[in-house]
Amino acid sequence: MTTQWTRAAGVAVLLALLAVGSAHAQSDTKKVTMVNKTKFNIHEVYLSHVSKDTWEEDLLGPKDIMEPGDKLEITVSCGDWDVKLVAADGSTCEVRNVTICDADEWDVTADCGS
């Protein structure tokens, strides 16, 4: 059985964007470095534009895993996104309305319990 992590359940989840670069228009694309600052391996990362109800393809691919401290460069369309992280046991952590292009580095941090 997997655990669904939600803020409503009192789980603290934070995707912190460090404002390093200049702001971009909503229609631009930008390269952003994603950094796993969690204490667990991330096996899948999905984005969904806030106006959509479906997830895009896994940013990591079927064979990649982001261990704590790992970095991944991604190219995203600027705007607001929903983000879903998947851990080794299949449990998920979702965060809504994240503006990814506000920074050059996207620090992913989560305290999703055990």
C-alpha positions in Angstrom: 0.0 0.0 0.0 1.4 3.4 -0.9 1.0 6.6 1.0 -0.5 9.7 -0.6 1.3 12.8 0.7 -0.9 15.9 0.9 -0.8 19.2 2.6 -4.3 18.5 3.9 -3.0 15.6 5.9 -0.6 17.9 7.7 2.4 16.9 5.6 4.8 19.8 4.9 5.8 19.9 1.3 7.8 22.7 -0.2 9.2 23.4 -3.7 11.5 26.3 -3.2 12.5 28.5 -6.1 15.6 30.5 -5.6 15.4 33.8 -7.5 18.8 33.7 -9.2 18.0 34.9 -12.7 15.8 37.5 -14.3 12.1 37.1 -14.8 10.9 35.7 -18.1 7.6 36.3 -20.0 5.0 33.5 -19.6 5.5 32.2 -23.2 9.3 31.8 -22.9 11.1 28.5 -22.3 14.1 28.3 -20.0 16.7 25.9 -18.8 16.4 25.3 -15.0 18.6 23.1 -12.8 16.4 20.9 -10.6 18.2 19.9 -7.3 17.0 17.0 -5.1 17.3 18.5 -1.6 15.0 15.8 -0.1 16.2 12.9 2.0 14.8 10.3 -0.4 15.5 9.1 -3.9 13.1 10.6 -6.5 12.2 7.9 -9.1 9.8 10.0 -11.2 9.0 13.7 -11.7 6.0 14.9 -13.6 4.8 18.3 -14.6 1.3 19.4 -15.6 0.4 22.9 -16.7 -2.2 24.2 -14.2 -4.8 24.4 -16.9 -4.5 20.7 -17.7 -5.7 17.5 -15.9 -3.0 15.2 -17.3 0.7 14.7 -16.4 3.4 15.1 -19.0 6.1 12.4 -19.5 8.4 11.5 -16.6 11.3 14.0 -16.7 13.7 11.4 -15.4 12.9 8.6 -17.8 12.4 5.0 -16.9 16.0 4.3 -15.8 17.0 7.5 -14.0 16.8 8.1 -10.3 17.6 11.4 -8.5 19.4 10.7 -5.3 19.6 13.4 -2.6 22.0 16.1 -3.9 21.6 15.1 -7.6 21.0 17.8 -10.2 19.1 17.6 -13.5 18.9 20.3 -16.1 15.4 20.6 -17.6 13.9 22.9 -20.2 10.4 24.2 -19.3 7.9 26.6 -20.7 7.5 29.5 -18.3 4.3 29.6 -16.4 2.5 27.9 -13.5 2.8 24.1 -13.1 1.6 21.3 -10.9 4.4 19.0 -9.9 4.3 15.3 -8.8 7.3 13.4 -7.3 7.2 9.6 -7.0 9.4 7.8 -4.5 10.7 4.2 -4.7 7.7 2.7 -3.0 5.3 4.4 -5.5 4.1 7.0 -3.0 3.6 10.4 -4.4 4.0 14.0 -3.4 2.1 16.7 -5.3 2.5 20.4 -5.2 0.1 22.8 -7.1 0.7 26.2 -8.8 4.5 26.3 -8.9 6.1 29.1 -11.0 9.3 27.4 -12.2 10.8 30.1 -14.5 11.3 32.5 -11.6 14.8 31.1 -11.0 17.7 29.3 -12.6 17.8 26.7 -9.9 14.7 24.8 -8.6 15.4 23.3 -5.2 13.0 20.4 -4.5 12.6 19.9 -0.7 10.0 17.8 1.0 9.3 16.4 4.5 6.7 13.9 3.5 6.9 11.7 6.5 7.7 8.0 6.5 
